[in-house]
Amino acid sequence: MESPTSQLFDTLSDSTERALKIRRPILTHLNADTTWLLQLPYPQDALPSTKRFRYNIVLDPWFRGPQSDVTAWFSTQWHSIESSVQNVQELNERLQNVDEIEARNEINRGKSKSCTAVENASEQYVDAIVISHEFTDHCNKNTLLEFHSETPVYAVGPAAELISSWNHFKVVQNIPPFASQDPDWRKSSLQTLPCWLGISRITTKSDALYYHSAILIAFDLSANSCSNHANIKDEGEGIIYTPHGIHAQDLGPLRCATPPLRTLALLHGLHDVFLNPFQQLNLGAHNGLRAQRICGAKYWISTHDEVKQGRGLVAFFLRRKVITLQEAMLKEEETEEKAREKDPIGTNSMFADVTFAELCNGESILLI
């Protein structure tokens, strides 16, 4: 039986072969919880001098070992399923192999006679790290310190402060907000990011700690030049990553985005998780359906639904309601049916053209 890392490599290789033909993003689930790899193809006229083909973003890396918040007796958790990669070196080797496959395919297709991947064992293939929360299942110190110090980190405020205090990474930047008052997503293309890529955060007004918030990764793969923003075409694409869920109505500012954004994927969990009957931690499938309705995502991909092993005070109070997509959809259909009885014209489902995916540990999806 193949090891999880071999399965990951095979999956990435197959996905890359197909993705190369149309140059589209690949999303890979690196563990069973909420660590992701997003591979964005460089726009044709923005290829870096290193001959790299994809800009690789890792979200909330936690590969192995326990995670504790505050102290071990308060909350400690472990992965219940071994991560598909166990360390950063392993991930880097897989990404290098994928880049070499892309280089060979470019040559085979006659696109280039001199297009070769960098054959340098010290080359780092992770281009950016994104951290959505300061909690250690998102901001895991042991995993993060394995990354090269030159890798830029983009994190929400408390996480950025925490990571900066380790004095390991040379670049740690606070993710700027995205709001209807200033809806130009291109302004979140920070100095250390390619100009065709922006990273921002969408927050809930009533949630000062950003617990129910979202990361917006916006990009324009059709950009012909990065000399200035005027060269970027009128429409971009966005991926919304919200591991705890964001209250659906707070995605409203996306409708005001300039240039307009087409939401390519929504990463939102299915499970309802409560600390007590009055404090919901993960907003779950029903909120996810409402969020999808508002943002119009082409793909909805579940995240942060691993039932982890845990102990400590938090584990004693934690309650999880496992909701399948089918159950959530059935409830939604019942609600819509009742609405249609009252107003046959006024209801309109937006779910007919949505692709729902629950990616297992190590699986990838090509976002077309």
C-alpha positions as CSV (number, residue, x, y, z in Angstrom):
1,M,0.0,0.0,0.0
2,E,1.3,3.4,-1.0
3,S,2.3,5.8,1.8
4,P,0.3,9.1,2.2
5,T,3.2,11.1,0.8
6,S,3.4,8.9,-2.3
7,Q,-0.3,9.2,-2.8
8,L,0.0,13.0,-2.5
9,F,2.8,13.1,-5.1
10,D,0.7,10.9,-7.5
11,T,-2.3,13.2,-7.0
12,L,-0.3,16.4,-7.5
13,S,1.4,15.0,-10.6
14,D,-1.9,13.9,-12.1
15,S,-3.5,17.3,-11.3
16,T,-0.5,19.2,-12.7
17,E,-0.6,17.3,-15.9
18,R,-4.2,18.3,-16.5
19,A,-3.9,21.8,-15.1
20,L,-1.0,22.6,-17.3
21,K,-3.2,22.4,-20.4
22,I,-5.4,25.2,-19.2
23,R,-3.3,26.9,-16.6
24,R,-5.7,26.9,-13.7
25,P,-5.3,26.8,-9.8
26,I,-4.8,23.5,-8.0
27,L,-6.0,23.2,-4.4
28,T,-4.6,20.4,-2.2
29,H,-5.6,19.3,1.3
30,L,-2.3,18.6,3.1
31,N,-4.0,17.2,6.2
32,A,-7.5,16.1,7.3
33,D,-8.1,19.4,9.0
34,T,-7.4,22.8,7.6
35,T,-3.9,23.0,6.1
36,W,-4.0,23.7,2.4
37,L,-1.7,24.2,-0.6
38,L,-2.9,26.6,-3.3
39,Q,-0.9,26.5,-6.5
40,L,-1.6,29.5,-8.7
41,P,-0.2,29.5,-12.3
42,Y,1.9,32.5,-13.1
43,P,0.3,34.7,-15.8
44,Q,2.1,33.9,-19.1
45,D,3.8,37.3,-19.2
46,A,4.7,37.4,-15.5
47,L,6.9,34.2,-15.2
48,P,9.7,34.8,-12.7
49,S,13.4,34.6,-13.8
50,T,13.7,31.3,-12.0
51,K,11.5,29.6,-14.6
52,R,9.0,28.6,-11.9
53,F,5.5,27.9,-13.2
54,R,3.4,28.2,-10.0
55,Y,3.1,30.5,-7.1
56,N,2.7,28.2,-4.1
57,I,0.7,29.4,-1.0
58,V,0.4,27.3,2.2
59,L,-2.5,28.1,4.5
60,D,-2.5,27.4,8.2
61,P,0.3,24.7,8.2
62,W,0.2,22.1,11.0
63,F,1.7,18.8,10.0
64,R,2.3,16.7,13.1
65,G,2.6,16.7,16.8
66,P,0.1,18.1,19.4
67,Q,-1.3,21.7,19.5
68,S,-2.1,23.4,22.7
69,D,-3.6,26.8,23.5
70,V,-2.9,28.6,26.7
71,T,-1.6,25.5,28.4
72,A,-1.8,21.7,27.9
73,W,-4.4,21.2,30.7
74,F,-6.6,23.8,29.1
75,S,-6.6,22.4,25.5
76,T,-4.5,19.9,23.7
77,Q,-5.3,18.2,20.4
78,W,-3.7,15.8,17.9
79,H,-4.5,14.9,14.4
80,S,-6.6,11.7,14.2
81,I,-5.3,11.1,10.7
82,E,-1.6,11.3,9.8
83,S,-1.0,14.3,7.5
84,S,-0.2,13.6,3.9
85,V,3.1,15.4,4.4
86,Q,5.0,15.2,7.7
87,N,7.4,18.1,7.3
88,V,8.3,21.1,5.2
89,Q,11.3,19.4,3.5
90,E,8.9,16.7,2.3
91,L,6.5,19.3,0.9
92,N,9.3,21.2,-0.8
93,E,10.5,18.0,-2.5
94,R,7.1,17.3,-3.8
95,L,6.7,20.8,-5.1
96,Q,10.0,20.6,-6.9
97,N,9.0,17.4,-8.6
98,V,5.8,19.0,-9.7
99,D,7.6,22.0,-11.1
100,E,10.0,19.7,-13.0
101,I,6.9,17.9,-14.5
102,E,5.6,21.2,-15.7
103,A,8.9,22.1,-17.2
104,R,9.1,18.9,-19.2
105,N,5.5,19.2,-20.4
106,E,6.2,22.8,-21.6
107,I,9.1,21.5,-23.7
108,N,7.1,18.5,-25.0
109,R,4.3,20.9,-26.1
110,G,6.9,23.0,-28.0
111,K,6.3,26.1,-25.9
112,S,10.0,26.4,-24.9
113,K,13.3,24.8,-25.8
114,S,15.1,26.2,-22.8
115,C,12.4,25.9,-20.1
116,T,13.9,23.9,-17.3
117,A,13.0,23.9,-13.6
118,V,15.7,25.0,-11.1
119,E,17.7,22.0,-10.1
120,N,18.9,23.3,-6.8
121,A,18.3,21.2,-3.7
122,S,18.2,24.4,-1.6
123,E,15.5,26.1,-3.7
124,Q,12.4,26.9,-1.7
125,Y,9.2,26.2,-3.5
126,V,6.7,27.6,-0.9
127,D,6.3,31.2,-2.0
128,A,4.0,32.4,0.8
129,I,2.4,31.3,4.1
130,V,-1.0,32.6,5.1
131,I,-2.2,32.4,8.7
132,S,-5.9,32.9,9.5
133,H,-5.8,32.8,13.3
134,E,-3.4,32.9,16.2
135,F,-4.6,29.5,17.6
136,T,-2.0,26.7,17.4
137,D,-4.1,24.5,15.0
138,H,-3.7,27.4,12.5
139,C,-0.5,29.0,13.7
140,N,1.6,26.1,14.8
141,K,5.0,27.2,15.9
142,N,6.8,23.8,15.4
143,T,5.6,23.5,11.8
144,L,6.2,27.1,10.9
145,L,9.7,27.2,12.2
146,E,10.5,24.4,9.6
147,F,9.9,26.9,6.8
148,H,12.8,28.9,5.4
149,S,13.2,32.3,7.1
150,E,13.0,34.0,3.7
151,T,9.4,32.8,3.1
152,P,7.1,35.7,3.6
153,V,4.2,35.2,6.1
154,Y,0.9,37.0,5.8
155,A,-1.1,36.8,9.0
156,V,-4.0,38.4,10.9
157,G,-3.0,40.9,13.6
158,P,-2.6,38.7,16.7
159,A,-0.9,35.9,14.7
160,A,1.4,38.4,13.0
161,E,2.5,39.7,16.4
162,L,3.1,36.2,17.7
163,I,5.1,35.1,14.7
164,S,7.2,38.2,14.7
165,S,8.1,37.6,18.4
166,W,9.9,34.3,17.3
167,N,12.5,36.3,15.3
168,H,12.6,33.6,12.6
169,F,10.9,35.1,9.5
170,K,12.4,38.1,7.8
171,V,9.0,39.2,6.4
172,V,5.8,39.0,8.5
173,Q,3.0,41.2,7.3
174,N,-0.4,42.0,8.8
175,I,-3.1,41.1,6.3
176,P,-5.0,44.3,5.4
177,P,-8.8,44.4,5.6
178,F,-11.2,44.3,2.7
179,A,-14.2,46.5,3.2
180,S,-17.0,48.1,1.1
181,Q,-15.5,51.5,2.0
182,D,-12.4,50.7,0.0
183,P,-13.3,47.7,-2.2
184,D,-10.3,47.7,-4.5
185,W,-8.8,44.2,-3.9
186,R,-5.6,45.2,-5.9
187,K,-4.6,47.4,-3.0
188,S,-4.0,44.2,-0.9
189,S,-1.2,43.3,-3.4
190,L,1.5,44.0,-0.8
191,Q,5.0,44.9,-1.8
192,T,6.2,41.3,-1.3
193,L,3.4,39.8,-3.4
194,P,3.2,39.6,-7.2
195,C,1.1,42.5,-8.5
196,W,-1.6,40.1,-9.9
197,L,-2.2,38.7,-6.4
198,G,-3.8,40.2,-3.3
199,I,-4.4,38.9,0.2
200,S,-6.9,40.5,2.5
201,R,-9.3,39.7,5.4
202,I,-13.0,40.0,5.7
203,T,-14.2,40.4,9.3
204,T,-17.5,40.3,11.1
205,K,-18.4,43.7,12.5
206,S,-19.5,42.3,15.9
207,D,-16.4,39.9,16.2
208,A,-13.5,42.0,17.4
209,L,-11.3,39.0,17.7
210,Y,-11.8,38.1,14.0
211,Y,-12.8,34.5,15.1
212,H,-15.5,34.4,12.5
213,S,-13.7,36.0,9.7
214,A,-12.4,35.1,6.2
215,I,-9.2,35.4,4.2
216,L,-9.7,36.6,0.6
217,I,-7.0,35.5,-1.9
218,A,-7.7,37.5,-5.1
219,F,-5.9,37.2,-8.3
220,D,-6.0,38.0,-12.0
221,L,-4.4,35.2,-14.0
222,S,-5.0,37.0,-17.3
223,A,-2.7,39.9,-16.4
224,N,-0.4,40.7,-19.3
225,S,2.0,43.0,-17.4
226,C,2.8,43.9,-13.8
227,S,4.2,47.3,-14.7
228,N,1.2,49.0,-13.2
229,H,-2.4,48.2,-12.1
230,A,-3.9,49.8,-15.2
231,N,-2.7,46.7,-17.2
232,I,-4.8,44.4,-15.1
233,K,-8.0,43.4,-16.7
234,D,-11.4,44.3,-15.4
235,E,-12.3,41.1,-13.5
236,G,-10.4,39.0,-11.0
237,E,-11.1,35.8,-9.2
238,G,-11.2,35.1,-5.5
239,I,-10.8,32.2,-3.0
240,I,-12.5,32.7,0.3
241,Y,-10.9,30.7,3.2
242,T,-13.0,30.8,6.4
243,P,-12.1,27.8,8.7
244,H,-14.5,28.8,11.5
245,G,-17.0,30.2,9.1
246,I,-18.0,33.8,8.6
247,H,-21.5,35.1,9.1
248,A,-22.9,35.0,5.6
249,Q,-24.1,38.6,5.5
250,D,-20.6,39.8,6.1
251,L,-19.6,38.6,2.7
252,G,-21.7,41.4,1.2
253,P,-18.8,43.8,0.5
254,L,-17.6,41.3,-2.1
255,R,-20.4,42.5,-4.3
256,C,-18.8,46.0,-4.3
257,A,-15.3,44.7,-5.3
258,T,-13.5,46.8,-7.9
259,P,-12.5,45.5,-10.3
260,P,-15.3,42.9,-9.9
261,L,-14.4,39.6,-8.3
262,R,-15.7,36.2,-9.3
263,T,-15.6,33.9,-6.3
264,L,-14.0,30.8,-7.5
265,A,-14.0,28.8,-4.3
266,L,-15.4,29.0,-0.8
267,L,-13.5,27.0,1.9
268,H,-16.1,26.6,4.7
269,G,-16.7,23.7,7.1
270,L,-19.7,21.5,7.5
271,H,-19.7,20.7,11.2
272,D,-21.4,22.8,13.9
273,V,-18.9,23.1,16.8
274,F,-20.0,24.6,20.1
275,L,-18.1,25.4,23.3
276,N,-21.4,25.7,25.1
277,P,-25.1,26.0,23.9
278,F,-24.6,29.8,23.5
279,Q,-21.1,30.0,21.9
280,Q,-20.7,28.5,18.5
281,L,-17.1,28.1,17.3
282,N,-17.5,26.6,13.8
283,L,-20.6,27.9,12.0
284,G,-21.2,24.8,9.9
285,A,-23.0,23.7,6.8
286,H,-26.2,25.7,7.2
287,N,-24.2,29.0,7.4
288,G,-22.0,27.7,4.5
289,L,-25.0,27.4,2.3
290,R,-26.1,30.9,3.0
291,A,-22.5,32.1,2.5
292,Q,-22.3,30.4,-0.9
293,R,-25.6,32.0,-1.9
294,I,-24.2,35.5,-1.2
295,C,-20.7,35.0,-2.7
296,G,-21.8,32.8,-5.6
297,A,-18.8,30.5,-5.3
298,K,-18.3,28.0,-8.1
299,Y,-16.8,25.5,-5.7
300,W,-17.6,24.9,-2.1
301,I,-14.9,22.9,-0.3
302,S,-15.3,21.8,3.3
303,T,-12.5,22.5,5.8
304,H,-11.6,22.2,9.5
305,D,-13.9,19.2,10.0
306,E,-11.3,16.7,11.3
307,V,-12.6,15.1,14.5
308,K,-9.3,15.4,16.3
309,Q,-8.1,13.6,19.4
310,G,-8.3,16.0,22.4
311,R,-8.0,16.4,26.1
312,G,-8.1,19.2,28.6
313,L,-10.8,21.6,29.9
314,V,-11.9,22.7,26.4
315,A,-12.3,19.1,25.2
316,F,-14.6,18.4,28.1
317,F,-17.0,21.2,27.1
318,L,-16.6,20.9,23.3
319,R,-19.6,19.7,21.4
320,R,-19.7,18.8,17.7
321,K,-22.7,18.2,15.5
322,V,-21.6,16.4,12.3
323,I,-23.7,17.6,9.4
324,T,-23.3,16.1,6.0
325,L,-23.7,18.2,2.9
326,Q,-26.8,16.1,1.9
327,E,-28.5,16.9,5.2
328,A,-27.8,20.6,4.9
329,M,-29.1,20.6,1.3
330,L,-32.2,18.7,2.3
331,K,-32.9,21.3,5.0
332,E,-32.3,24.1,2.5
333,E,-34.6,22.5,0.0
334,E,-37.4,22.2,2.6
335,T,-36.9,25.8,3.5
336,E,-37.0,26.8,-0.2
337,E,-40.1,24.7,-0.8
338,K,-41.9,26.5,2.0
339,A,-40.8,29.8,0.6
340,R,-42.0,28.9,-2.9
341,E,-45.4,28.0,-1.5
342,K,-45.7,31.6,-0.2
343,D,-44.0,33.3,-3.1
344,P,-43.5,31.1,-6.3
345,I,-41.8,33.9,-8.2
346,G,-39.6,35.3,-5.4
347,T,-37.3,32.4,-4.7
348,N,-34.3,31.5,-6.8
349,S,-31.8,28.8,-5.8
350,M,-28.1,29.5,-6.6
351,F,-26.9,26.0,-6.0
352,A,-27.5,24.4,-9.3
353,D,-24.1,25.4,-10.7
354,V,-22.0,24.8,-7.6
355,T,-19.5,22.0,-7.3
356,F,-19.3,20.6,-3.7
357,A,-16.2,18.8,-2.6
358,E,-15.0,17.1,0.6
359,L,-11.3,16.6,-0.1
360,C,-9.7,13.9,2.0
361,N,-6.2,14.1,3.4
362,G,-3.8,14.5,0.4
363,E,-6.4,15.0,-2.3
364,S,-6.4,17.8,-4.9
365,I,-8.9,19.6,-7.0
366,L,-8.4,21.5,-10.2
367,L,-10.3,24.8,-10.0
368,I,-11.5,25.5,-13.6
